[in-house]
Amino acid sequence: MSDRTGTVADNLQTRIWRWASSNAIWIVLALLFSVAALLSDAFLRPVYIFNIVRQAAPVGVAAIGVTLVMILGGVDLSVGAIISLTAVLTAVLMDGQVANIPLAVTFALAVGAFIGGINGVLIAYNRISPFILTLGMAVVITGITQIYSGGTARGIVSPGFREFFNFRIGGVVPVLALFFLGLALVGVRLQQTTKFCRNLYLIGSNPQAAELSGLHVKRITIIAYALSGLMGAMAGIALLARSGVSSTFAGRGLEFDVLAAVILGGTTFQGGRGGIGGTIAAVFVLLIAFNLVNIVGLDYNAQLIVKGAIIIIASSAYIYFKKVR
């Protein structure tokens, strides 16, 4: 009887451990939010909460695309440069005219997807390290952006563009926040239901076996990187909508915010695991943490320390839990 009881207890403990491991980022988010609410009642106000969601939109949108690439076993360090380029392109093509908005947005999205597609082709057919390739692409895109803009802010945002995305529905929910949350939900749903996303996990777990089983690994790689570029372009447009300024360095450093969110959310460089849901939770964890740093009174440099520490701790924790399991 005691052996049976012990077995039941062990099974229960195992289930709890597995549940906690698979939902760790959501537990961290709940705990961090509780601490934030105790330190400042601003975190209990819906307007403030949705303002955080609005702030998270550019990084969150880009992180959705990078998550797909990292599930595949790759990485995309060019996303920050794509954000800067597409923000500038959108503002220049708008030229302050409402009629130009559809063309500007469509062209910027096409450019982002095209750059991502180039990354995918080079990685799929030349087997170049994704880290090195996308880092080099980021440098190239940054140079193109500087030449195109002359190193200064260019373009005029069309009237109503920024106002639309920052309009608060019911006086509480910004349209930009709603757009981000809607895109996240669509991403999670597609991840759970589509054959393409299932193939990403198969390739990330074992690329050679996936290819031998008949999967079109090269084509899937190209599509994944094109989607990452597309999401980067959406992030650039979201950043332009949030700030209203097309700075040539608007996306500088955001690739590290994106990478921190993806890793903290449970998607690793090894590929084959993680997901968009965890990434979104991690985006909010990071943003709440940075808001807490501001509340405490520390400066931007302290935020960099927090950001780097989170990446190191998350990576170390993954290795530890992998050994334990």
C-alpha positions in Angstrom: 0.0 0.0 0.0 2.8 2.4 0.9 4.6 1.6 -2.4 1.4 2.4 -4.3 0.9 5.6 -2.4 4.5 6.5 -3.0 4.1 5.8 -6.8 1.0 8.1 -6.9 2.8 10.8 -5.1 5.8 10.5 -7.5 3.5 10.7 -10.5 1.7 13.7 -9.1 5.0 15.4 -8.4 6.2 14.6 -11.9 3.1 16.1 -13.4 3.4 19.2 -11.3 7.0 19.6 -12.3 6.2 19.2 -16.0 3.4 21.7 -15.8 5.6 24.2 -14.0 8.4 23.7 -16.5 6.1 24.2 -19.5 4.4 27.2 -18.0 7.4 28.7 -16.2 7.3 32.0 -18.1 3.6 32.6 -17.3 4.3 31.9 -13.6 7.2 34.4 -13.7 4.9 36.9 -15.4 2.2 36.5 -12.8 4.7 36.8 -9.9 6.4 39.8 -11.5 3.1 41.6 -12.1 2.1 41.0 -8.5 5.4 42.5 -7.3 4.9 45.5 -9.7 1.3 46.0 -8.4 2.6 46.1 -4.8 5.3 48.6 -5.7 3.0 50.9 -7.8 -0.8 51.0 -8.0 -0.3 52.2 -11.6 -0.1 48.5 -12.6 -3.7 48.1 -11.4 -5.0 50.7 -13.8 -6.3 49.3 -17.2 -5.1 52.4 -19.0 -1.5 51.9 -17.8 -1.6 48.1 -18.5 -2.7 48.7 -22.1 -0.1 51.4 -22.4 2.5 48.7 -21.6 1.0 46.5 -24.3 1.2 49.4 -26.8 4.9 49.9 -25.8 5.5 46.2 -26.3 4.1 46.1 -29.9 7.2 46.7 -32.0 9.4 44.2 -30.1 6.5 41.8 -29.7 5.6 41.7 -33.4 9.2 41.2 -34.4 9.7 38.5 -31.8 6.8 36.5 -33.3 8.8 36.1 -36.6 12.1 35.4 -34.9 10.4 32.7 -32.8 9.5 30.8 -35.9 13.1 31.1 -37.2 14.5 29.9 -33.9 12.1 26.9 -33.7 13.6 26.0 -37.0 17.1 26.1 -35.5 18.2 29.4 -36.9 18.4 33.0 -35.7 17.7 36.4 -37.2 19.9 39.3 -36.1 18.9 41.5 -39.0 15.4 42.3 -37.6 16.6 45.5 -35.8 18.0 46.9 -39.1 14.8 45.9 -40.9 12.7 47.8 -38.4 14.8 51.0 -39.0 14.7 50.6 -42.8 11.0 50.0 -43.0 10.2 52.8 -40.6 12.1 55.3 -42.8 10.7 53.8 -46.0 7.1 54.1 -44.8 7.5 57.7 -43.7 9.3 58.8 -46.9 6.7 57.1 -49.1 3.8 58.6 -47.1 5.2 62.1 -47.6 2.5 63.5 -45.4 -0.3 62.4 -47.8 -3.1 60.2 -46.5 -3.6 58.7 -50.0 0.0 57.3 -49.9 -0.6 55.2 -46.8 -1.6 51.9 -48.5 1.3 52.1 -51.0 3.8 53.0 -48.2 2.7 50.2 -45.9 2.5 47.6 -48.7 6.0 48.4 -50.1 7.6 48.4 -46.6 6.1 45.0 -45.9 7.3 43.7 -49.2 10.8 45.0 -48.6 10.9 43.3 -45.2 9.7 40.0 -46.6 12.2 40.2 -49.5 15.2 40.8 -47.2 14.0 37.9 -45.0 13.7 35.8 -48.1 17.3 36.6 -49.1 18.4 35.5 -45.7 16.5 32.3 -46.1 17.9 31.5 -49.6 21.5 32.1 -48.5 21.1 30.0 -45.4 19.2 27.2 -47.1 21.4 26.8 -50.2 24.8 27.8 -48.9 24.6 26.5 -45.4 26.0 29.7 -44.0 25.8 30.1 -40.2 22.5 32.0 -39.6 24.2 34.0 -36.9 27.0 35.3 -39.2 24.7 35.7 -42.2 22.0 37.7 -40.5 24.6 39.8 -38.6 26.2 40.7 -41.9 22.8 41.4 -43.4 22.1 43.8 -40.5 25.3 45.7 -41.3 24.4 45.9 -45.0 20.8 47.1 -44.3 22.1 49.7 -41.8 24.4 51.1 -44.4 21.6 51.2 -47.0 19.3 53.0 -44.5 22.0 55.6 -43.8 22.7 56.2 -47.5 19.0 56.4 -48.3 18.2 58.8 -45.5 21.4 60.8 -45.5 21.8 59.9 -41.8 18.9 62.0 -40.6 15.2 61.5 -40.1 13.4 61.6 -43.4 9.8 61.6 -44.5 6.6 63.0 -43.1 4.1 60.7 -41.4 0.6 61.1 -43.0 -2.0 62.9 -40.9 -4.2 60.4 -39.0 -1.8 57.5 -39.3 -0.3 57.9 -35.8 -3.6 59.1 -34.4 -5.4 56.0 -35.6 -3.0 53.5 -34.0 -2.8 55.4 -30.8 -6.6 56.0 -30.5 -7.9 54.4 -27.4 -11.1 52.3 -27.8 -13.4 53.1 -24.9 -10.7 55.5 -23.7 -8.6 52.5 -22.5 -7.4 50.1 -25.3 -5.0 51.6 -28.0 -5.6 50.3 -31.5 -1.9 49.5 -31.7 -2.1 47.3 -28.6 -5.2 45.6 -30.0 -3.3 45.0 -33.3 -0.4 43.4 -31.5 -2.6 41.1 -29.3 -4.6 40.1 -32.3 -1.5 39.2 -34.3 -0.2 37.2 -31.3 -3.4 35.2 -31.1 -3.3 34.5 -34.8 0.3 33.4 -34.5 -0.4 31.1 -31.6 -3.4 29.6 -33.5 -1.4 29.0 -36.6 1.4 27.4 -34.6 -1.0 24.9 -33.1 -3.0 24.0 -36.2 -0.8 24.4 -39.4 1.3 21.8 -41.0 4.0 24.4 -41.7 4.5 25.1 -38.1 4.6 21.4 -37.2 7.3 21.0 -39.8 9.3 23.8 -38.2 9.5 21.8 -35.0 10.5 18.6 -36.9 13.3 20.4 -38.8 14.5 22.1 -35.6 14.6 18.8 -33.7 16.5 16.9 -36.4 17.2 18.6 -39.8 18.8 15.5 -41.4 15.9 13.2 -40.4 13.4 15.8 -41.6 15.1 16.0 -45.0 15.3 12.2 -45.3 11.6 12.0 -44.5 10.7 14.1 -47.5 10.2 17.5 -46.0 11.1 20.5 -48.2 13.6 21.8 -45.7 15.0 24.5 -48.0 11.6 25.9 -49.0 10.4 25.9 -45.4 13.6 27.7 -44.3 13.1 30.4 -46.9 9.5 30.9 -45.9 10.4 31.1 -42.2 13.0 33.8 -42.8 10.7 35.7 -45.1 8.0 35.7 -42.4 10.6 37.0 -39.9 11.5 39.8 -42.3 7.7 40.5 -42.8 7.2 40.7 -39.0 10.2 42.9 -38.7 8.7 45.3 -41.3 5.4 45.2 -39.4 7.4 46.1 -36.2 9.0 49.0 -38.1 5.5 50.3 -39.1 4.3 49.8 -35.5 7.2 51.7 -34.1 6.6 54.6 -36.6 2.9 54.6 -35.6 3.9 54.7 -31.9 6.5 57.4 -32.1 5.6 59.3 -35.3 9.4 59.8 -36.0 11.3 57.9 -38.7 14.7 57.8 -37.1 17.4 56.0 -39.0 18.4 54.2 -35.8 14.9 53.5 -34.6 15.5 49.8 -34.5 19.0 49.8 -33.2 19.4 47.4 -30.4 15.9 46.1 -30.7 17.2 42.8 -32.0 18.6 42.1 -28.6 15.3 42.9 -26.9 13.7 40.5 -29.4 16.3 37.8 -28.8 15.9 38.2 -25.0 12.2 37.7 -25.3 12.4 34.7 -27.5 15.0 32.9 -25.3 13.2 33.8 -22.1 10.0 32.5 -23.6 11.5 29.0 -23.9 12.7 29.0 -27.6 16.3 28.0 -27.8 19.1 28.2 -30.3 19.0 24.4 -30.5 15.6 24.5 -32.2 12.6 22.2 -32.0 11.0 23.7 -29.0 9.4 26.8 -27.6 6.5 28.8 -29.1 4.9 32.2 -29.7 2.8 32.1 -26.6 5.9 31.9 -24.4 7.6 34.7 -26.4 4.7 37.0 -25.9 4.7 36.4 -22.1 8.4 37.0 -22.1 7.9 40.4 -23.9 5.7 41.5 -21.1 8.0 40.2 -18.4 10.9 42.2 -19.9 8.7 45.4 -20.2 7.4 45.1 -16.7 10.9 44.6 -15.4 12.1 47.7 -17.3 9.2 49.7 -15.9 10.2 48.5 -12.4 13.7 49.6 -13.0 12.4 53.1 -13.9 10.2 53.2 -10.9 13.1 52.3 -8.7 14.9 55.3 -10.3 17.7 53.5 -12.2 18.8 54.7 -15.6 18.9 53.1 -19.1 22.3 51.5 -18.5 20.7 49.6 -15.6 18.1 48.3 -18.1 20.9 47.0 -20.3 22.3 45.1 -17.3 18.9 43.6 -16.6 18.4 42.7 -20.2 21.8 40.9 -20.4 21.3 39.2 -17.1 17.9 37.8 -18.2 19.4 36.3 -21.4 22.2 34.6 -19.4 19.9 33.3 -16.6 17.3 32.0 -19.1 19.9 30.2 -21.1 21.5 28.7 -18.0 18.2 27.7 -16.6 17.3 25.9 -19.8 20.5 23.8 -19.7 19.9 23.0 -16.0 16.3 21.9 -16.4 17.3 19.8 -19.4 19.8 17.9 -17.3 17.4 17.5 -14.5 14.7 16.0 -16.7 
